[in-house]
Every structure is written in structure tokens, then in C-alpha cells.
Amino acid sequence: MRVSTNVQSMVAQRYVQQHTEELAREDSQLSSGERIVRSADDPAGLAISEKMKSLIRSNSQAERNTNDSVSLLQVAEGALNTMQGISTRLRELSMQAASDTVSDMDRSIIDKEFQHLSQEVERITASTSFNGNNIIQGKESVYDLQIGVNADKNLDQIHYDMGKIMDSSNNFGISGINVRSKESAQNSLSALDNMMSEISGSRAQLGSMSNRMNSVIQNLQISNENVSSSNSKIRDADMAREAANRAKIQISQSASLALLKLSNDQPAVILKLVS
């Protein structure tokens, strides 16, 4: 029996320290809800989880980008809808002026509305914008819409080029047209038909792109759900298991403390040998 060195106490102290550290780790996991609180808990799992977290946030931003793209298409389609209504009225005025049942004076009055509406078409084309950028003025309306998490032009971007969707040059071909005479009114009908066809085709194209964007959003949401589920399995704590582990560690800590007390009291027994 020795007094100077109490090995049993040293062993008990080591276990008490070990169980105290384990209990502190369990408390941090239970309070945070995460299995990996620090890198030492699971270095490989942390690396995989951080990559997944980056992908989740990128997916969420891609979804916001796509929603913004849908908004852009809706603004463009709304402007074209207004312009289509104007073109219908322009054709109606041309039809009215093309008949001999109206006089030249009547045609000059009709032409005033015709010119104002033509100017409005030009104004809408030049002024329709999204976030400060023109979106229906032909060659000036070119965008790369980032709808994926990488930089692949074929897989992660959709190219929006209004110049390829419709030709708005020369005010859709009606610039300079008037209905001040029967002949000019009759000649304007074909130009107005071309304008209406151009706008209708453009609206159909924008509607198709908008439907495609909605499919992209659904795909991104599903992808985000799956990646989040995978990340949760790696990163999040199983609260029931961690609570059970904590109870187990508390019992082990109590046992270690009891052993430490006994080992610390044991050298006092030696005093009976010298008393």
C-alpha cells in the first residue's frame, strides 16, 4: 500500500475527465440539434455536409433566379398583350378608312388616332424594361438566365434573345404608314397583319419559355429536398439516441466520481497501521 502515488485515483480522475468531456459534447449536440458541432466530431462527414450546404444554398439562389426570369417574361408578355390590342384597333381603323363609305376628311380624323396608337406601340417597345434593362426591343434585349448551379451554358443557362423571338425594327414595319387615303389604308392591312402575327408568335414563345421556367423551378425544389434530406442524415443529431447516450454517460460519470472518492479515501486506511 502506497501513500505518495495513488494510481487508482489517477485512473478515476481520467475517467471522470473523459466522461465530463463526453457529456459536454452531448449537451452541445442536443442544444444545437446537430450531430457534427465541430470538425473533430466527424471530419469526413463535415466535409461532405459543407459541400451539400453550399449546393443547397446555390439551388435556392437558382430557384430565385428562375422566379425572377419568370417575372421578366411576364412583364414582356404583358407589354406584348397591350400591343396586340393596339394592333387590333389599328387594323380596325385601316378597315374603316379603306372603304369609300368615308370621306377624306373622315380619314384624316381616323388617321390621327392611327398615328397616336402607332406612336404608343413604339413607346411601349422602347420603354418596357425589367430592373432597368429593356426586354422587348429586339437586339438590345439579350440575357443569359442562370437557372442551374454550375456554369454550363447548355445545362445551367437559358439564353433570352428577343431579337430572335421577334423583329421590332421599323416599329414592326408600320412606321410611316397612314390611312389618310383609301389606297394607303388598304396597303396598311398586310403590314398590320404581319405585325399581329409577329406579336402573337412572340407571345407564344414567351409563354412556352415561362412554362419551361416553371418546370425548372419544380426540378430545383425537388433537388433541394433530396440534397437537404441527405445532408440532414449526415449533419443532424438523432435526438432520441443522443438523449440515451447522455443518460448513459451521466451514469458512467457518477460511477467514476464514486470510484474517485473511494480511491481518495483509501490512503487514509494506512493511518491505522501507524496509529
Secondary structure by P-SEA (a helix, b strand, c coil): ccccccaaaaaaaaaaaaaaaaaaaaaaaaaaccccccccccaaaaaaaaaaaaaaaaaaaaaaaaaaaaaaaaaaaaaaaaaaaaaaaaaaaaaaaacccccaaaaaaaaaaaaaaaaaaaaaaaccccccccccccccccccccccccccccccbbbbbccccccccccccccccccccaaaaaaaaaaaaaaaaaaaaaaaaaaaaaaaaaaaaaaaaaaaaaaaaaaaaccccaaaaaaaaaaaaaaaaaaaaaaaaaaaacccccccccc
